[in-house]
Amino acid sequence: MSDADPVREPAGQLIGQLTGRYGIDPEDAATLAEYGFDPDTFDRLRASLLDGTPADRRLDRNRIAGALVEPLRADDVAPLPEAGSPRHRDLAEEGSAAIAAGEVAVLLLAGGMATRFGGGVKALAEVLDGLSFVDAKLADVRRVSRSVHAAAGRAAEVTVSTIDKKTGKIDLEGGTTYAADAAAVPLWLMTSFRSDAALRRWAVGAARAAGATRAAGPDVGFAPQSVSMRLRPDGGLFRCDGRVSLYAPGHGDVGWALRRSGLLDDFAAGGGKHVFVGNVDNVAATLDPAVIGAHRRLGRPLTCEIAAGSEVGGAPWRVDGKPQIVEAFRLPRGAAGAGFAADPAAAVYVNTNSLVADVEVLAADHPLSWFEVHKQVDGADVVQFERLVGELSAFVDTTMLLVERDG
């Protein structure tokens, strides 16, 4: 948990400070220190739990206030042209050129645990026999890299893996190697304290299977997100068997994690311009050159992919005339006379949580909101604070790109 890019203190010193400050186990303090925990931000949010009644406080903290919230207008939505159409091919060519030039990176949100897949790291859960989510994503990025470089008459320095369409199995040992005169698409994982070690082991194994040398290492970069401690509703630390309960505070850590890792600075210094961000478990959300082309052509620093639908959750809305991604729990409940016109049932689009951001958007330290989330852990009521990446749309001009749900 952090509001700003931290100045790193010596690990031993910080571990001792956290152990004494919170009365926690040194092992938990070491995890907090390693993943960039910010005690000042934590203490400020913790103290706020004593302000007012819980229900009123959550309304004040989480919901948009003093703004007109209304459905998007027709001209707020930019439909992605139909695949195969001349306009789609035109955008795909522009996006492919940017990818081939090394101007596009991919960041996968890979911090979650697979509660629906028998536990363990979600990114490593099998989609089909022998094929995990992250295997599929790696193969997709390599496929796109091969395709765009072949179209540009250049070759990427990668071994492109293939997926058997009948069995769904990934072939990490086969594939084709392409000589180096252009850069492969950078693939980064935003991991959490729970998923980081396992995914680093996976990356080493995938690189070896694809033919990379031990010295070369994996062709995957890592941007671990921050960590925090769950609280009781009264502001005390929530403990289970004497240990505090740690959690990763949401995908709003994207910019912070990329800056802290150094990946974003290195990418920008090498001419990188855009980062495609998506969930590792959304197999349909692939790196699409046409989406990159649309992002560049429409000229806004942030593009959010939306789809037709009305499920409760994140959706695009107009907030004081500006298109933004807004979670349902943030919608004001006022009547029209109070200046609000937001009803979750009025949403006709949903947020896919896939986006394209210019490097400048992620390099800036935007003051994303800390949302108060109440949930149950081991049968107890707990509070945790989270940030959401979609709120970046509140700070920069954003294209709402309408895409098909299945691709």
MIROKE-794774 format. One record per residue (C-alpha): residue number from 1; residue in three letters; x, z, y. Coordinates in pm, whole numbers, plus 50000, padded with zeros to 5 digits. Each point is the difference from the previous one (the first is absolute). Layout:
! MIROKE-794774
[NUM, 'ALA', [X, Z, Y]]
...
! end
This chain:
! MIROKE-794774
[1, 'MET', [50000, 50000, 50000]]
[2, 'SER', [50152, 49891, 50328]]
[3, 'ASP', [49886, 49888, 50344]]
[4, 'ALA', [50332, 49848, 50097]]
[5, 'ASP', [50320, 49868, 49853]]
[6, 'PRO', [50195, 50315, 49905]]
[7, 'VAL', [50357, 50092, 50072]]
[8, 'ARG', [50133, 50086, 49656]]
[9, 'GLU', [50148, 50346, 49964]]
[10, 'PRO', [50244, 50092, 49721]]
[11, 'ALA', [49792, 50029, 49684]]
[12, 'GLY', [50113, 50350, 49905]]
[13, 'GLN', [49934, 50134, 50347]]
[14, 'LEU', [49650, 49850, 50015]]
[15, 'ILE', [49909, 50121, 49651]]
[16, 'GLY', [50096, 50353, 50097]]
[17, 'GLN', [49798, 49980, 50320]]
[18, 'LEU', [49688, 49875, 49821]]
[19, 'THR', [50032, 50258, 49722]]
[20, 'GLY', [50014, 50283, 50253]]
[21, 'ARG', [49745, 49859, 50241]]
[22, 'TYR', [49725, 49952, 49742]]
[23, 'GLY', [50101, 50229, 49714]]
[24, 'ILE', [50011, 49713, 49754]]
[25, 'ASP', [50201, 49916, 49691]]
[26, 'PRO', [50339, 49838, 50080]]
[27, 'GLU', [49913, 49706, 49775]]
[28, 'ASP', [49689, 49927, 50207]]
[29, 'ALA', [50203, 50045, 50318]]
[30, 'ALA', [50253, 49748, 49869]]
[31, 'THR', [49723, 49745, 49942]]
[32, 'LEU', [49865, 50056, 50351]]
[33, 'ALA', [50347, 49956, 50148]]
[34, 'GLU', [50078, 49687, 49799]]
[35, 'TYR', [49680, 49822, 50101]]
[36, 'GLY', [50005, 50070, 50371]]
[37, 'PHE', [49757, 50289, 50038]]
[38, 'ASP', [49951, 50093, 50368]]
[39, 'PRO', [49927, 50375, 50028]]
[40, 'ASP', [49900, 49981, 50367]]
[41, 'THR', [49727, 49742, 49933]]
[42, 'PHE', [49885, 50198, 49697]]
[43, 'ASP', [49981, 50328, 50192]]
[44, 'ARG', [49804, 49838, 50282]]
[45, 'LEU', [49743, 49853, 49763]]
[46, 'ARG', [49985, 50320, 49798]]
[47, 'ALA', [49925, 50207, 50312]]
[48, 'SER', [49718, 49763, 50092]]
[49, 'LEU', [49806, 50112, 49691]]
[50, 'LEU', [49919, 50318, 50191]]
[51, 'ASP', [49826, 49808, 50281]]
[52, 'GLY', [49620, 50025, 49988]]
[53, 'THR', [49784, 49962, 49693]]
[54, 'PRO', [50127, 49769, 49724]]
[55, 'ALA', [49712, 49750, 50030]]
[56, 'ASP', [50023, 49967, 50378]]
[57, 'ARG', [50378, 49984, 49994]]
[58, 'ARG', [50005, 49718, 49747]]
[59, 'LEU', [49747, 49806, 50205]]
[60, 'ASP', [50209, 50039, 50314]]
[61, 'ARG', [50325, 49914, 49824]]
[62, 'ASN', [49893, 49715, 49775]]
[63, 'ARG', [49724, 49813, 50180]]
[64, 'ILE', [50037, 49755, 50285]]
[65, 'ALA', [49866, 50151, 50320]]
[66, 'GLY', [49917, 49856, 50340]]
[67, 'ALA', [50017, 49635, 49893]]
[68, 'LEU', [49747, 49730, 49922]]
[69, 'VAL', [50024, 49913, 49630]]
[70, 'GLU', [49808, 49692, 49888]]
[71, 'PRO', [50014, 49725, 49735]]
[72, 'LEU', [50238, 49709, 50040]]
[73, 'ARG', [49883, 49691, 50180]]
[74, 'ALA', [50028, 49659, 49841]]
[75, 'ASP', [50302, 49905, 50210]]
[76, 'ASP', [50183, 50319, 49894]]
[77, 'VAL', [50038, 49860, 49647]]
[78, 'ALA', [50246, 49726, 49904]]
[79, 'PRO', [49906, 49853, 49660]]
[80, 'LEU', [50293, 49883, 49790]]
[81, 'PRO', [49936, 49628, 49934]]
[82, 'GLU', [49885, 49904, 49652]]
[83, 'ALA', [50283, 49952, 49752]]
[84, 'GLY', [50089, 49634, 49962]]
[85, 'SER', [49865, 49902, 50340]]
[86, 'PRO', [50229, 49825, 50252]]
[87, 'ARG', [49991, 50306, 50230]]
[88, 'HIS', [50094, 50230, 49713]]
[89, 'ARG', [50290, 49773, 49898]]
[90, 'ASP', [50118, 49992, 50361]]
[91, 'LEU', [50005, 50381, 50022]]
[92, 'ALA', [50165, 50028, 49659]]
[93, 'GLU', [50276, 49766, 50111]]
[94, 'GLU', [50066, 50210, 50310]]
[95, 'GLY', [50000, 50322, 49798]]
[96, 'SER', [50223, 49849, 49732]]
[97, 'ALA', [50253, 49895, 50261]]
[98, 'ALA', [50011, 50356, 50136]]
[99, 'ILE', [50044, 50145, 49651]]
[100, 'ALA', [50273, 49750, 49914]]
[101, 'ALA', [50180, 50090, 50323]]
[102, 'GLY', [50018, 50366, 49896]]
[103, 'GLU', [49753, 50111, 50267]]
[104, 'VAL', [49752, 50173, 49765]]
[105, 'ALA', [50031, 50317, 49791]]
[106, 'VAL', [49752, 50168, 49765]]
[107, 'LEU', [49926, 50373, 49999]]
[108, 'LEU', [49795, 50144, 49715]]
[109, 'LEU', [49825, 50336, 50034]]
[110, 'ALA', [50119, 50165, 49679]]
[111, 'GLY', [49978, 50374, 50053]]
[112, 'GLY', [49688, 50072, 49798]]
[113, 'MET', [49947, 50151, 49657]]
[114, 'ALA', [49786, 49831, 49736]]
[115, 'THR', [49720, 50251, 49948]]
[116, 'ARG', [49781, 49717, 49865]]
[117, 'PHE', [50274, 49866, 49774]]
[118, 'GLY', [50095, 50309, 49804]]
[119, 'GLY', [50230, 50159, 50257]]
[120, 'GLY', [50350, 49905, 50104]]
[121, 'VAL', [50104, 49770, 50282]]
[122, 'LYS', [49724, 49755, 50087]]
[123, 'ALA', [50240, 49713, 50071]]
[124, 'LEU', [50130, 50028, 49642]]
[125, 'ALA', [49657, 50009, 49837]]
[126, 'GLU', [49934, 49702, 49775]]
[127, 'VAL', [49755, 49740, 50124]]
[128, 'LEU', [50024, 49804, 49675]]
[129, 'ASP', [50211, 50055, 49691]]
[130, 'GLY', [50359, 50032, 50118]]
[131, 'LEU', [49924, 49919, 50364]]
[132, 'SER', [49996, 50271, 50266]]
[133, 'PHE', [49869, 49968, 50354]]
[134, 'VAL', [50349, 49993, 50147]]
[135, 'ASP', [50122, 49751, 49738]]
[136, 'ALA', [49720, 49767, 50105]]
[137, 'LYS', [50085, 50041, 50368]]
[138, 'LEU', [50369, 49935, 49941]]
[139, 'ALA', [49920, 49685, 49803]]
[140, 'ASP', [49763, 49882, 50275]]
[141, 'VAL', [50257, 50047, 50277]]
[142, 'ARG', [50261, 49816, 49796]]
[143, 'ARG', [49750, 49721, 49928]]
[144, 'VAL', [49927, 49956, 50370]]
[145, 'SER', [50371, 50011, 50079]]
[146, 'ARG', [50070, 49725, 49750]]
[147, 'SER', [49709, 49789, 50120]]
[148, 'VAL', [50075, 50010, 50372]]
[149, 'HIS', [50372, 49944, 49956]]
[150, 'ALA', [49938, 49708, 49766]]
[151, 'ALA', [49762, 49850, 50256]]
[152, 'ALA', [50263, 50044, 50269]]
[153, 'GLY', [50265, 49837, 49784]]
[154, 'ARG', [50193, 50325, 49967]]
[155, 'ALA', [50042, 50252, 49722]]
[156, 'ALA', [49967, 50376, 50007]]
[157, 'GLU', [50262, 50223, 49840]]
[158, 'VAL', [49762, 50152, 49747]]
[159, 'THR', [49902, 49973, 49639]]
[160, 'VAL', [49630, 49924, 50013]]
[161, 'SER', [49806, 50178, 49729]]
[162, 'THR', [49688, 49854, 49847]]
[163, 'ILE', [49671, 50139, 49870]]
[164, 'ASP', [49845, 49860, 49684]]
[165, 'LYS', [49647, 49909, 50110]]
[166, 'LYS', [49859, 50053, 49651]]
[167, 'THR', [50149, 50340, 49923]]
[168, 'GLY', [50060, 50125, 50353]]
[169, 'LYS', [50350, 50107, 49896]]
[170, 'ILE', [50286, 49976, 50247]]
[171, 'ASP', [50321, 49824, 49901]]
[172, 'LEU', [50278, 50179, 50185]]
[173, 'GLU', [50275, 49864, 49778]]
[174, 'GLY', [49906, 49635, 50022]]
[175, 'GLY', [49909, 49810, 50311]]
[176, 'THR', [50220, 49777, 50207]]
[177, 'THR', [50298, 50087, 50217]]
[178, 'TYR', [50032, 49831, 50338]]
[179, 'ALA', [50332, 49973, 50179]]
[180, 'ALA', [50057, 50156, 50339]]
[181, 'ASP', [49955, 49809, 50320]]
[182, 'ALA', [49696, 50193, 50123]]
[183, 'ALA', [49888, 50360, 49984]]
[184, 'ALA', [49744, 50130, 49750]]
[185, 'VAL', [49692, 50173, 50138]]
[186, 'PRO', [50083, 50369, 50056]]
[187, 'LEU', [49776, 50224, 49789]]
[188, 'TRP', [49968, 50362, 50107]]
[189, 'LEU', [49812, 50292, 49848]]
[190, 'MET', [49862, 50288, 50203]]
[191, 'THR', [50029, 50274, 49743]]
[192, 'SER', [49911, 50369, 50007]]
[193, 'PHE', [50180, 50310, 49877]]
[194, 'ARG', [49807, 49958, 49675]]
[195, 'SER', [50065, 49630, 49940]]
[196, 'ASP', [50342, 49936, 50153]]
[197, 'ALA', [50232, 50092, 49712]]
[198, 'ALA', [49795, 49817, 49737]]
[199, 'LEU', [49978, 49683, 50209]]
[200, 'ARG', [50372, 50002, 50074]]
[201, 'ARG', [50062, 50013, 49624]]
[202, 'TRP', [49755, 49715, 49952]]
[203, 'ALA', [50175, 49789, 50267]]
[204, 'VAL', [50339, 50040, 49834]]
[205, 'GLY', [49853, 49899, 49665]]
[206, 'ALA', [49818, 49702, 50149]]
[207, 'ALA', [50316, 49878, 50172]]
[208, 'ARG', [50202, 50026, 49679]]
[209, 'ALA', [49730, 49822, 49802]]
[210, 'ALA', [49997, 49720, 50256]]
[211, 'GLY', [50374, 49953, 49969]]
[212, 'ALA', [50128, 50189, 50304]]
[213, 'THR', [50332, 50175, 49956]]
[214, 'ARG', [50034, 50377, 50016]]
[215, 'ALA', [50198, 49956, 50324]]
[216, 'ALA', [49728, 49787, 50157]]
[217, 'GLY', [49734, 50260, 49927]]
[218, 'PRO', [49626, 49941, 50027]]
[219, 'ASP', [49860, 49747, 50248]]
[220, 'VAL', [49742, 50258, 50109]]
[221, 'GLY', [50023, 50227, 50305]]
[222, 'PHE', [49858, 50351, 50030]]
[223, 'ALA', [49831, 50172, 50294]]
[224, 'PRO', [49884, 50344, 49882]]
[225, 'GLN', [49714, 50147, 50199]]
[226, 'SER', [49988, 50357, 50121]]
[227, 'VAL', [49860, 50310, 49830]]
[228, 'SER', [49802, 50306, 50102]]
[229, 'MET', [49838, 50317, 49862]]
[230, 'ARG', [49630, 50052, 49935]]
[231, 'LEU', [49825, 50279, 50184]]
[232, 'ARG', [49711, 50233, 49938]]
[233, 'PRO', [49706, 49959, 50241]]
[234, 'ASP', [50116, 50318, 50180]]
[235, 'GLY', [50341, 49844, 50071]]
[236, 'GLY', [50196, 50180, 49729]]
[237, 'LEU', [50224, 49810, 49761]]
[238, 'PHE', [49816, 49894, 49686]]
[239, 'ARG', [50193, 50113, 49695]]
[240, 'CYS', [49958, 49936, 49631]]
[241, 'ASP', [50189, 50226, 49759]]
[242, 'GLY', [50202, 50124, 50295]]
[243, 'ARG', [50115, 49655, 50113]]
[244, 'VAL', [49875, 49808, 50302]]
[245, 'SER', [49808, 49678, 49936]]
[246, 'LEU', [50176, 49693, 50140]]
[247, 'TYR', [49838, 49667, 50088]]
[248, 'ALA', [50082, 49669, 50169]]
[249, 'PRO', [49809, 49973, 50331]]
[250, 'GLY', [49857, 49649, 49983]]
[251, 'HIS', [50109, 49640, 50055]]
[252, 'GLY', [50021, 50053, 50375]]
[253, 'ASP', [50364, 50087, 49925]]
[254, 'VAL', [50085, 49629, 49968]]
[255, 'GLY', [50182, 49959, 50331]]
[256, 'TRP', [50171, 50339, 49981]]
[257, 'ALA', [50119, 49937, 49643]]
[258, 'LEU', [50138, 49655, 50078]]
[259, 'ARG', [50185, 50128, 50306]]
[260, 'ARG', [50142, 50301, 49817]]
[261, 'SER', [50119, 49787, 49707]]
[262, 'GLY', [50187, 49757, 50224]]
[263, 'LEU', [49830, 49704, 49829]]
[264, 'LEU', [49811, 49891, 50310]]
[265, 'ASP', [50305, 50004, 50227]]
[266, 'ASP', [50206, 49801, 49750]]
[267, 'PHE', [49718, 49749, 49949]]
[268, 'ALA', [49951, 49947, 50374]]
[269, 'ALA', [50375, 49968, 50057]]
[270, 'GLY', [50006, 49721, 49743]]
[271, 'GLY', [49723, 49806, 50172]]
[272, 'GLY', [49701, 50158, 49825]]
[273, 'LYS', [49674, 49980, 50193]]
[274, 'HIS', [49700, 50093, 49785]]
[275, 'VAL', [49916, 50252, 49726]]
[276, 'PHE', [49714, 49948, 49756]]
[277, 'VAL', [49859, 50338, 49891]]
[278, 'GLY', [49769, 50053, 49703]]
[279, 'ASN', [49901, 50243, 49725]]
[280, 'VAL', [50210, 49972, 49685]]
[281, 'ASP', [49689, 50029, 49782]]
[282, 'ASN', [49813, 49714, 50171]]
[283, 'VAL', [50115, 49716, 49778]]
[284, 'ALA', [49787, 49748, 50191]]
[285, 'ALA', [50179, 50076, 50328]]
[286, 'THR', [50297, 49766, 49975]]
[287, 'LEU', [50250, 49869, 50251]]
[288, 'ASP', [49806, 49696, 50125]]
[289, 'PRO', [50190, 49752, 50218]]
[290, 'ALA', [49670, 49896, 50162]]
[291, 'VAL', [49938, 50358, 50114]]
[292, 'ILE', [50350, 50014, 50148]]
[293, 'GLY', [49933, 49668, 50171]]
[294, 'ALA', [49670, 50126, 50141]]
[295, 'HIS', [50170, 50313, 50130]]
[296, 'ARG', [50258, 49792, 50182]]
[297, 'ARG', [49755, 49739, 50126]]
[298, 'LEU', [49752, 50251, 50142]]
[299, 'GLY', [50282, 50178, 50178]]
[300, 'ARG', [49902, 50366, 49982]]
[301, 'PRO', [50254, 50260, 49884]]
[302, 'LEU', [49773, 50136, 49724]]
[303, 'THR', [49772, 49821, 49753]]
[304, 'CYS', [49763, 50200, 49778]]
[305, 'GLU', [49842, 49828, 49702]]
[306, 'ILE', [49628, 50069, 49975]]
[307, 'ALA', [49738, 49881, 49752]]
[308, 'ALA', [49624, 49973, 49986]]
[309, 'GLY', [49839, 50322, 49878]]
[310, 'SER', [49833, 50320, 50107]]
[311, 'GLU', [50161, 50272, 49786]]
[312, 'VAL', [50050, 50330, 50176]]
[313, 'GLY', [50362, 50037, 50106]]
[314, 'GLY', [50231, 49825, 50240]]
[315, 'ALA', [49846, 49712, 50192]]
[316, 'PRO', [50063, 49799, 50316]]
[317, 'TRP', [49804, 50112, 50306]]
[318, 'ARG', [50009, 49939, 50374]]
[319, 'VAL', [50120, 50310, 50184]]
[320, 'ASP', [49950, 49956, 50374]]
[321, 'GLY', [50014, 49626, 49944]]
[322, 'LYS', [50319, 50003, 49789]]
[323, 'PRO', [49986, 49909, 49628]]
[324, 'GLN', [50142, 50284, 49792]]
[325, 'ILE', [50003, 50127, 49642]]
[326, 'VAL', [49796, 50321, 49993]]
[327, 'GLU', [49932, 50224, 49701]]
[328, 'ALA', [49635, 50095, 49944]]
[329, 'PHE', [50070, 50371, 50055]]
[330, 'ARG', [50121, 49918, 50353]]
[331, 'LEU', [49677, 49834, 50111]]
[332, 'PRO', [49812, 50198, 50264]]
[333, 'ARG', [49656, 50127, 49907]]
[334, 'GLY', [49853, 49985, 50351]]
[335, 'ALA', [49682, 49817, 50092]]
[336, 'ALA', [49998, 49691, 50217]]
[337, 'GLY', [49938, 50220, 50302]]
[338, 'ALA', [50330, 50175, 49932]]
[339, 'GLY', [50182, 49670, 50032]]
[340, 'PHE', [50048, 49927, 49631]]
[341, 'ALA', [49868, 49719, 49786]]
[342, 'ALA', [50186, 50063, 49674]]
[343, 'ASP', [49819, 50027, 49669]]
[344, 'PRO', [50207, 49968, 49680]]
[345, 'ALA', [49719, 49791, 49851]]
[346, 'ALA', [50048, 49745, 50279]]
[347, 'ALA', [50347, 49903, 49877]]
[348, 'VAL', [50005, 49653, 49845]]
[349, 'TYR', [50375, 49989, 49936]]
[350, 'VAL', [50241, 50232, 49821]]
[351, 'ASN', [50368, 50067, 50055]]
[352, 'THR', [50212, 49879, 49706]]
[353, 'ASN', [50296, 50217, 50112]]
[354, 'SER', [50222, 49691, 50001]]
[355, 'LEU', [50158, 49909, 50332]]
[356, 'VAL', [50279, 49809, 50169]]
[357, 'ALA', [50190, 50178, 50277]]
[358, 'ASP', [50271, 49877, 50230]]
[359, 'VAL', [50314, 50212, 49974]]
[360, 'GLU', [49944, 50128, 50354]]
[361, 'VAL', [49671, 50160, 49892]]
[362, 'LEU', [50170, 50197, 49724]]
[363, 'ALA', [50308, 50078, 50208]]
[364, 'ALA', [49790, 50179, 50264]]
[365, 'ASP', [49904, 50365, 49951]]
[366, 'HIS', [49625, 49964, 50054]]
[367, 'PRO', [49820, 50338, 50029]]
[368, 'LEU', [49777, 49963, 49695]]
[369, 'SER', [49735, 50268, 49956]]
[370, 'TRP', [50033, 50281, 49748]]
[371, 'PHE', [49666, 50013, 49820]]
[372, 'GLU', [49878, 50324, 49845]]
[373, 'VAL', [49908, 49941, 49636]]
[374, 'HIS', [49825, 50259, 49783]]
[375, 'LYS', [50015, 49969, 49623]]
[376, 'GLN', [50017, 50205, 49682]]
[377, 'VAL', [50319, 50068, 49806]]
[378, 'ASP', [49979, 50202, 49678]]
[379, 'GLY', [49649, 50106, 50101]]
[380, 'ALA', [50108, 50135, 50340]]
[381, 'ASP', [49913, 49870, 50347]]
[382, 'VAL', [50309, 49866, 50175]]
[383, 'VAL', [50081, 49823, 50325]]
[384, 'GLN', [50254, 49726, 50053]]
[385, 'PHE', [50082, 49778, 50298]]
[386, 'GLU', [50037, 49626, 49959]]
[387, 'ARG', [50072, 49689, 50207]]
[388, 'LEU', [49867, 49648, 49936]]
[389, 'VAL', [50186, 49673, 50051]]
[390, 'GLY', [49685, 49820, 50117]]
[391, 'GLU', [50005, 50207, 50319]]
[392, 'LEU', [50290, 49785, 50119]]
[393, 'SER', [49725, 49761, 50109]]
[394, 'ALA', [49905, 50251, 50272]]
[395, 'PHE', [50338, 49950, 50167]]
[396, 'VAL', [50068, 49625, 49979]]
[397, 'ASP', [49795, 49680, 50021]]
[398, 'THR', [49873, 49924, 49652]]
[399, 'THR', [49870, 49694, 49818]]
[400, 'MET', [49720, 50069, 49753]]
[401, 'LEU', [50067, 49733, 49737]]
[402, 'LEU', [49707, 49939, 49764]]
[403, 'VAL', [50122, 49929, 49646]]
[404, 'GLU', [49830, 49953, 49664]]
[405, 'ARG', [49950, 50320, 49799]]
[406, 'ASP', [50171, 49859, 49689]]
[407, 'GLY', [50318, 49875, 50156]]
! end
